[in-house]
C-alpha cells in the first residue's frame, strides 16, 4: 500500500517574528535540523518506508526534504523539487508580524 506523508519544514530563525515571503532564502536552524532528524527516526520506527520525497524549491523546505531522504538512504534523484509545491504567494503578509496573521485572515 502506498501512503503520503505531508511534512512541514523544521524550525528557522525568525528574530523579527515576522511572516517570511515565499522566496526569501531562509535555512533551518540547528534545532530545525534536529527536529527533522528526530521526525525521520519516528517515521522509521512506525514502520514507514520512504521511497521518494517531493519538495518545493524553498531552501528551508528542500533542506528538510534532503535530511529525510538521507535518513532513508535515498539517492539524489529520489528527491523531486517541484515549483508547484510552493505555498500561496501573498505579498500582503510578507514581512508582517506573526501576531497580525489572525487579523489579516479574519478580513478574508
DAKA-V452283 format. One record per pair of residues at least 4 apart in sequence whose ideal C-beta (glycine too) atoms are under 7 Angstrom apart, sorted by sequence separation. I is the first residue (numbers start at 1). J is the second residue. If there is no record, write none. Layout:
i=I j=J
i=I j=J
This chain:
i=14 j=18
i=20 j=24
i=28 j=32
i=30 j=34
i=31 j=35
i=32 j=36
i=33 j=37
i=34 j=38
i=35 j=39
i=36 j=40
i=37 j=41
i=38 j=42
i=39 j=43
i=40 j=44
i=41 j=45
i=42 j=46
i=44 j=48
i=58 j=62
i=59 j=63
i=60 j=64
i=61 j=65
i=62 j=66
i=63 j=67
i=64 j=68
i=65 j=69
i=66 j=70
i=67 j=71
i=68 j=72
i=74 j=78
i=96 j=100
i=100 j=104
i=101 j=105
i=102 j=106
i=28 j=33
i=43 j=48
i=56 j=61
i=57 j=62
i=69 j=74
i=74 j=79
i=20 j=26
i=55 j=61
i=43 j=50
i=55 j=62
i=93 j=101
i=96 j=104
i=69 j=78
i=55 j=65
i=69 j=79
i=93 j=104
i=53 j=65
i=92 j=104
i=66 j=79
i=12 j=26
i=65 j=79
i=53 j=68
i=12 j=28
i=13 j=29
i=53 j=69
i=11 j=28
i=12 j=29
i=10 j=28
i=11 j=29
i=50 j=68
i=9 j=28
i=62 j=81
i=11 j=31
i=12 j=32
i=11 j=32
i=53 j=74
i=10 j=32
i=50 j=72
i=10 j=33
i=11 j=35
i=50 j=74
i=55 j=79
i=57 j=81
i=10 j=35
i=53 j=78
i=10 j=36
i=52 j=78
i=53 j=79
i=54 j=80
i=55 j=81
i=56 j=82
i=57 j=83
i=40 j=67
i=51 j=78
i=36 j=64
i=40 j=68
i=52 j=80
i=54 j=82
i=58 j=86
i=56 j=85
i=57 j=86
i=37 j=67
i=55 j=85
i=56 j=86
i=36 j=67
i=40 j=71
i=54 j=85
i=7 j=39
i=27 j=59
i=28 j=60
i=36 j=68
i=26 j=59
i=27 j=60
i=25 j=59
i=26 j=60
i=33 j=67
i=37 j=71
i=28 j=63
i=22 j=58
i=27 j=63
i=28 j=64
i=5 j=43
i=12 j=60
i=9 j=60
i=9 j=61
i=10 j=64
i=9 j=64
i=7 j=64
i=22 j=86
i=22 j=87
i=22 j=89
i=21 j=94
i=19 j=93
i=20 j=94
i=19 j=94
i=18 j=95
i=19 j=96
i=18 j=96
i=18 j=97
i=19 j=98
i=17 j=97
i=18 j=98
i=17 j=98
i=19 j=101
